[in-house]
Amino acid sequence: MGKGERRKIGKRGQVTIPKDLRERFGIKGGDNVVIREEAGKIVIDQSATREELAEGYRQRAQRTRDLAEELAGVSTEADAHLGDAPEW
């Protein structure tokens, strides 16, 4: 990892992300970022875009549908092999 650039924190706790990093990561004024602590360091991450979030939700929904289909098949197979569960 490189040395990085030294920056001064303003009175309100603000710091400017260097231009070359903003350009490299496609960060523009008004964009949201996530700031968190990780292993004793401050980490700044780009927020997920609405499109990225929507795609993630679509993929999760598809995995849920796939799992439901698989479990339905397993349940039918178990019923055929074992019979219905007894009434308790």
DSSP file (Angstrom, degrees, kcal/mol; ACC not computed):
  #  RESIDUE AA STRUCTURE BP1 BP2  ACC     N-H-->O    O-->H-N    N-H-->O    O-->H-N    TCO  KAPPA ALPHA  PHI   PSI    X-CA   Y-CA   Z-CA
    1    1 A M              0   0    0      0, 0.0     0, 0.0     0, 0.0     0, 0.0   0.000 360.0 360.0 360.0 139.5    0.0    0.0    0.0
    2    2 A G        -     0   0    0      1,-0.1     0, 0.0     0, 0.0     0, 0.0  -0.155 360.0-107.7 -73.0 171.4    1.3    3.5   -0.8
    3    3 A K        -     0   0    0      1,-0.2    -1,-0.1     3,-0.0     2,-0.1   0.809  52.7-154.4 -69.5 -30.2    2.0    6.2    1.6
    4    4 A G        -     0   0    0      2,-0.0     2,-0.4     0, 0.0    -1,-0.2  -0.267  24.9 -63.4  82.3-175.7   -1.0    8.2    0.6
    5    5 A E        -     0   0    0     -2,-0.1     2,-0.3    13,-0.0     0, 0.0  -0.902  43.0-121.6-113.5 140.7   -1.5   12.0    0.9
    6    6 A R        -     0   0    0     -2,-0.4     2,-0.3     2,-0.0    -2,-0.0  -0.636  33.7-176.5 -79.0 136.4   -1.6   13.9    4.1
    7    7 A R        -     0   0    0     -2,-0.3     2,-0.4    11,-0.0    10,-0.0  -0.972  22.5-127.3-133.2 148.2   -4.8   15.9    4.6
    8    8 A K        -     0   0    0     -2,-0.3     2,-0.4     8,-0.0     8,-0.3  -0.813  22.2-129.0 -96.7 134.3   -5.8   18.3    7.3
    9    9 A I        -     0   0    0     -2,-0.4     6,-0.2     6,-0.1     5,-0.0  -0.690  27.2-129.4 -81.2 128.8   -9.1   17.7    9.1
   10   10 A G    >   -     0   0    0      4,-3.2     3,-2.2    -2,-0.4    -1,-0.1  -0.183  28.6 -95.9 -72.5 170.5  -11.3   20.8    9.1
   11   11 A K  T 3  S+     0   0    0      1,-0.3    -1,-0.1     2,-0.1    -2,-0.0   0.795 126.7  50.8 -58.5 -29.9  -12.9   22.3   12.2
   12   12 A R  T 3  S-     0   0    0      2,-0.1    -1,-0.3     1,-0.0    -2,-0.1   0.251 125.5-100.2 -93.4  12.7  -16.2   20.5   11.4
   13   13 A G  S <  S+     0   0    0     -3,-2.2     2,-0.2     1,-0.3    -2,-0.1   0.633  75.4 145.5  82.6  14.2  -14.4   17.1   10.9
   14   14 A Q        -     0   0    0      2,-0.0    -4,-3.2    -5,-0.0     2,-0.3  -0.588  24.7-178.1 -89.6 148.4  -14.3   17.4    7.1
   15   15 A V        -     0   0    0     -2,-0.2     2,-0.5    -6,-0.2    -6,-0.1  -0.989  24.0-125.7-140.5 146.2  -11.5   16.1    4.9
   16   16 A T        -     0   0    0     -2,-0.3     3,-0.1    -8,-0.3    -8,-0.0  -0.814  19.0-133.4 -96.3 129.1  -11.2   16.2    1.1
   17   17 A I        -     0   0    0     -2,-0.5     5,-0.1     1,-0.1   -10,-0.0  -0.672  40.4 -99.0 -76.3 130.0  -10.6   13.0   -0.8
   18   18 A P    >>  -     0   0    0      0, 0.0     4,-2.3     0, 0.0     3,-0.5  -0.157  27.3-122.1 -54.0 143.2   -7.7   13.6   -3.3
   19   19 A K  H 3> S+     0   0    0      1,-0.2     4,-2.8     2,-0.2     5,-0.2   0.873 109.6  55.2 -55.7 -44.0   -8.8   14.3   -6.8
   20   20 A D  H 3> S+     0   0    0      1,-0.2     4,-2.3     2,-0.2    -1,-0.2   0.875 110.6  46.2 -62.4 -35.5   -7.0   11.4   -8.4
   21   21 A L  H <> S+     0   0    0     -3,-0.5     4,-2.3     2,-0.2     6,-0.2   0.907 111.5  51.3 -71.3 -41.6   -8.7    9.0   -6.0
   22   22 A R  H  X>S+     0   0    0     -4,-2.3     5,-2.6     1,-0.2     4,-0.6   0.922 114.4  44.2 -59.2 -43.6  -12.1   10.5   -6.7
   23   23 A E  H ><5S+     0   0    0     -4,-2.8     3,-0.6     3,-0.2    -2,-0.2   0.923 112.6  51.2 -67.4 -44.3  -11.6   10.2  -10.4
   24   24 A R  H 3<5S+     0   0    0     -4,-2.3    -1,-0.2    -5,-0.2    -2,-0.2   0.861 119.3  36.2 -61.9 -36.8  -10.2    6.7  -10.2
   25   25 A F  H 3<5S-     0   0    0     -4,-2.3    -1,-0.2    -5,-0.1    -2,-0.2   0.390 110.2-117.8 -99.8   2.2  -13.2    5.5   -8.1
   26   26 A G  T <<5 +     0   0    0     -3,-0.6     2,-0.5    -4,-0.6    -3,-0.2   0.839  55.8 159.1  68.4  33.3  -15.8    7.6   -9.9
   27   27 A I      < -     0   0    0     -5,-2.6     2,-0.3    -6,-0.2    -1,-0.2  -0.796  15.3-177.0 -93.5 126.9  -16.7    9.6   -6.8
   28   28 A K    >   -     0   0    0     -2,-0.5     3,-2.3     4,-0.1    -5,-0.0  -0.815  38.4 -78.8-119.8 160.8  -18.4   12.9   -7.5
   29   29 A G  T 3  S+     0   0    0     -2,-0.3     3,-0.1     1,-0.3    -1,-0.1  -0.327 119.5  27.9 -55.0 134.7  -19.6   15.8   -5.3
   30   30 A G  T 3  S+     0   0    0      1,-0.4    -1,-0.3    -3,-0.0     2,-0.0   0.224  90.0 129.4  93.8 -14.0  -23.0   14.8   -3.8
   31   31 A D    <   -     0   0    0     -3,-2.3    -1,-0.4     1,-0.1     2,-0.3  -0.367  57.6-122.3 -69.1 153.9  -22.3   11.1   -3.9
   32   32 A N        -     0   0    0     -3,-0.1    15,-1.5    15,-0.1     2,-0.3  -0.755  28.2-173.2 -95.9 145.9  -22.8    9.1   -0.6
   33   33 A V  E     -A   46   0A   0     -2,-0.3     2,-0.5    13,-0.2    13,-0.2  -0.907  21.7-126.3-131.1 161.9  -20.0    7.1    1.0
   34   34 A V  E     -A   45   0A   0     11,-3.4    11,-3.2    -2,-0.3     2,-0.5  -0.948  20.8-164.1-110.4 128.6  -20.0    4.7    3.9
   35   35 A I  E     +A   44   0A   0     -2,-0.5     2,-0.3     9,-0.2     9,-0.2  -0.961  22.7 151.8-115.7 126.2  -17.4    5.5    6.7
   36   36 A R  E     -A   43   0A   0      7,-2.3     7,-3.2    -2,-0.5     2,-0.4  -0.936  44.1-106.4-146.6 166.3  -16.7    2.7    9.2
   37   37 A E  E     +A   42   0A   0     -2,-0.3     2,-0.4     5,-0.2     5,-0.2  -0.824  35.0 175.7 -96.3 137.4  -14.0    1.3   11.4
   38   38 A E  E >   -A   41   0A   0      3,-2.7     3,-1.3    -2,-0.4    -2,-0.0  -0.931  68.5 -19.8-145.0 117.8  -12.2   -1.8   10.3
   39   39 A A  T 3  S-     0   0    0     -2,-0.4     3,-0.1     1,-0.3    -1,-0.0   0.884 128.1 -49.7  53.0  43.3   -9.2   -3.3   12.2
   40   40 A G  T 3  S+     0   0    0      1,-0.2     2,-0.3     0, 0.0    -1,-0.3   0.633 119.9 103.9  75.2  13.9   -8.5   -0.1   14.0
   41   41 A K  E <  S-A   38   0A   0     -3,-1.3    -3,-2.7     2,-0.0     2,-0.5  -0.894  73.7-115.9-125.3 156.3   -8.6    2.0   10.8
   42   42 A I  E     -A   37   0A   0     -2,-0.3     2,-0.4    -5,-0.2    -5,-0.2  -0.817  34.2-166.9 -90.2 126.7  -11.1    4.4    9.3
   43   43 A V  E     -A   36   0A   0     -7,-3.2    -7,-2.3    -2,-0.5     2,-0.5  -0.953  10.6-158.4-119.3 133.3  -12.4    3.0    5.9
   44   44 A I  E     -A   35   0A   0     -2,-0.4     2,-0.3    -9,-0.2    -9,-0.2  -0.958  17.8-179.5-111.5 120.6  -14.3    5.0    3.3
   45   45 A D  E     -A   34   0A   0    -11,-3.2   -11,-3.4    -2,-0.5     2,-0.2  -0.871  31.4-109.1-117.3 151.0  -16.4    2.9    0.9
   46   46 A Q  E     -A   33   0A   0     -2,-0.3   -13,-0.2   -13,-0.2     2,-0.1  -0.556  38.6-115.9 -71.9 142.3  -18.6    3.9   -1.9
   47   47 A S        -     0   0    0    -15,-1.5     2,-0.2    -2,-0.2    -1,-0.1  -0.475  34.5-100.8 -73.4 151.0  -22.3    3.4   -1.2
   48   48 A A        -     0   0    0     -2,-0.1    -1,-0.1     1,-0.1     2,-0.1  -0.491  38.8-120.9 -70.0 142.9  -24.1    0.8   -3.4
   49   49 A T     >  -     0   0    0     -2,-0.2     4,-2.5     1,-0.1     5,-0.2  -0.367  23.8-107.9 -77.6 164.6  -26.1    2.4   -6.2
   50   50 A R  H  > S+     0   0    0      1,-0.2     4,-2.7     2,-0.2     5,-0.2   0.884 122.5  53.0 -58.8 -38.5  -29.9    1.8   -6.5
   51   51 A E  H  > S+     0   0    0      2,-0.2     4,-2.4     1,-0.2    -1,-0.2   0.910 108.8  48.3 -65.1 -42.1  -29.2   -0.4   -9.5
   52   52 A E  H  > S+     0   0    0      2,-0.2     4,-2.2     1,-0.2    -2,-0.2   0.907 113.3  47.7 -64.8 -41.9  -26.6   -2.5   -7.6
   53   53 A L  H  X S+     0   0    0     -4,-2.5     4,-2.4     2,-0.2    -2,-0.2   0.930 111.5  50.3 -63.2 -45.1  -29.0   -2.9   -4.6
   54   54 A A  H  X S+     0   0    0     -4,-2.7     4,-2.4     1,-0.2    -2,-0.2   0.908 110.8  49.4 -60.8 -42.8  -31.9   -3.8   -7.0
   55   55 A E  H  X S+     0   0    0     -4,-2.4     4,-2.5     2,-0.2    -1,-0.2   0.902 109.7  51.7 -64.0 -40.7  -29.7   -6.4   -8.7
   56   56 A G  H  X S+     0   0    0     -4,-2.2     4,-2.3     1,-0.2    -2,-0.2   0.910 110.7  47.9 -61.0 -42.6  -28.7   -7.9   -5.4
   57   57 A Y  H  X S+     0   0    0     -4,-2.4     4,-2.5     2,-0.2    -2,-0.2   0.884 110.6  52.0 -66.5 -38.0  -32.4   -8.2   -4.3
   58   58 A R  H  X S+     0   0    0     -4,-2.4     4,-2.2     2,-0.2    -2,-0.2   0.924 111.0  47.4 -62.8 -43.8  -33.3   -9.8   -7.7
   59   59 A Q  H  X S+     0   0    0     -4,-2.5     4,-2.3     2,-0.2    -2,-0.2   0.904 112.3  49.4 -64.9 -41.3  -30.5  -12.4   -7.2
   60   60 A R  H  X S+     0   0    0     -4,-2.3     4,-2.3     2,-0.2    -2,-0.2   0.917 110.1  50.9 -64.1 -42.5  -31.5  -13.1   -3.6
   61   61 A A  H  X S+     0   0    0     -4,-2.5     4,-2.4     1,-0.2    -1,-0.2   0.899 110.1  50.1 -61.9 -40.6  -35.2  -13.5   -4.7
   62   62 A Q  H  X S+     0   0    0     -4,-2.2     4,-2.7     2,-0.2    -1,-0.2   0.914 109.7  50.0 -64.8 -42.3  -34.1  -16.0   -7.4
   63   63 A R  H  X S+     0   0    0     -4,-2.3     4,-2.5     1,-0.2    -1,-0.2   0.895 110.7  50.9 -61.8 -39.0  -32.0  -18.0   -4.9
   64   64 A T  H  X S+     0   0    0     -4,-2.3     4,-2.4     2,-0.2    -2,-0.2   0.918 111.1  47.4 -64.3 -43.7  -35.1  -18.1   -2.6
   65   65 A R  H  X S+     0   0    0     -4,-2.4     4,-2.3     2,-0.2    -2,-0.2   0.922 112.4  49.9 -62.5 -44.0  -37.3  -19.3   -5.4
   66   66 A D  H  X S+     0   0    0     -4,-2.7     4,-2.2     1,-0.2    -2,-0.2   0.915 112.1  47.6 -60.4 -44.1  -34.7  -22.0   -6.4
   67   67 A L  H  X S+     0   0    0     -4,-2.5     4,-2.8     2,-0.2    -1,-0.2   0.900 110.0  52.4 -65.2 -41.1  -34.4  -23.2   -2.9
   68   68 A A  H  X S+     0   0    0     -4,-2.4     4,-2.2     2,-0.2    -1,-0.2   0.908 110.3  48.5 -61.9 -42.2  -38.2  -23.3   -2.4
   69   69 A E  H  X S+     0   0    0     -4,-2.3     4,-2.0     2,-0.2    -1,-0.2   0.919 112.3  48.6 -62.9 -43.5  -38.5  -25.5   -5.6
   70   70 A E  H  X S+     0   0    0     -4,-2.2     4,-2.1     1,-0.2    -2,-0.2   0.923 112.5  47.6 -63.2 -44.3  -35.8  -27.8   -4.4
   71   71 A L  H  X S+     0   0    0     -4,-2.8     4,-2.7     1,-0.2    -1,-0.2   0.863 108.2  55.2 -67.1 -35.6  -37.4  -28.2   -0.9
   72   72 A A  H  X S+     0   0    0     -4,-2.2     4,-2.3    -5,-0.2    -1,-0.2   0.915 109.5  47.8 -62.0 -42.3  -40.8  -28.8   -2.5
   73   73 A G  H  X S+     0   0    0     -4,-2.0     4,-2.3     2,-0.2    -2,-0.2   0.905 112.4  48.2 -64.3 -41.9  -39.3  -31.7   -4.5
   74   74 A V  H  X S+     0   0    0     -4,-2.1     4,-2.6     2,-0.2    -2,-0.2   0.901 111.4  50.7 -65.5 -41.1  -37.6  -33.1   -1.4
   75   75 A S  H  X S+     0   0    0     -4,-2.7     4,-2.5     2,-0.2    -2,-0.2   0.911 110.9  48.0 -63.8 -43.4  -40.8  -32.9    0.6
   76   76 A T  H  X S+     0   0    0     -4,-2.3     4,-2.2     2,-0.2    -1,-0.2   0.911 112.6  49.4 -62.8 -43.0  -42.8  -34.7   -2.0
   77   77 A E  H  X S+     0   0    0     -4,-2.3     4,-1.8     2,-0.2    -2,-0.2   0.904 111.3  48.9 -62.9 -42.6  -40.1  -37.4   -2.3
   78   78 A A  H  X>S+     0   0    0     -4,-2.6     4,-3.5     2,-0.2     5,-0.5   0.911 110.2  51.4 -65.7 -42.1  -40.0  -37.8    1.5
   79   79 A D  H  X5S+     0   0    0     -4,-2.5     4,-2.3     1,-0.2    -1,-0.2   0.912 110.3  49.1 -59.2 -43.0  -43.9  -38.1    1.6
   80   80 A A  H  <5S+     0   0    0     -4,-2.2    -1,-0.2     1,-0.2    -2,-0.2   0.867 119.0  38.6 -65.3 -36.2  -43.8  -40.7   -1.1
   81   81 A H  H  <5S+     0   0    0     -4,-1.8    -2,-0.2    -5,-0.2    -1,-0.2   0.897 131.9  23.1 -81.5 -42.8  -41.1  -42.7    0.7
   82   82 A L  H  <5S-     0   0    0     -4,-3.5    -3,-0.2     1,-0.2    -2,-0.2   0.646 100.1-129.4-101.9 -18.3  -42.2  -42.3    4.4
   83   83 A G     << -     0   0    0     -4,-2.3    -1,-0.2    -5,-0.5    -2,-0.1  -0.239  50.4 -35.2  87.1 174.0  -45.9  -41.5    4.1
   84   84 A D  S    S-     0   0    0      1,-0.1     3,-0.1    -2,-0.1    -5,-0.0  -0.311  72.0 -98.6 -67.2 152.4  -47.7  -38.6    5.7
   85   85 A A        -     0   0    0      1,-0.1    -1,-0.1    -2,-0.0     3,-0.1  -0.467  46.6-104.5 -68.7 141.8  -46.5  -37.4    9.1
   86   86 A P        -     0   0    0      0, 0.0     2,-0.4     0, 0.0    -1,-0.1  -0.299  32.6-107.5 -66.5 152.4  -48.7  -38.8   12.0
   87   87 A E              0   0    0      1,-0.1    -3,-0.0    -3,-0.1     0, 0.0  -0.663 360.0 360.0 -75.9 132.8  -51.2  -36.5   13.7
   88   88 A W              0   0    0     -2,-0.4    -1,-0.1    -3,-0.1    -3,-0.0   0.420 360.0 360.0 -96.4 360.0  -49.9  -35.7   17.2
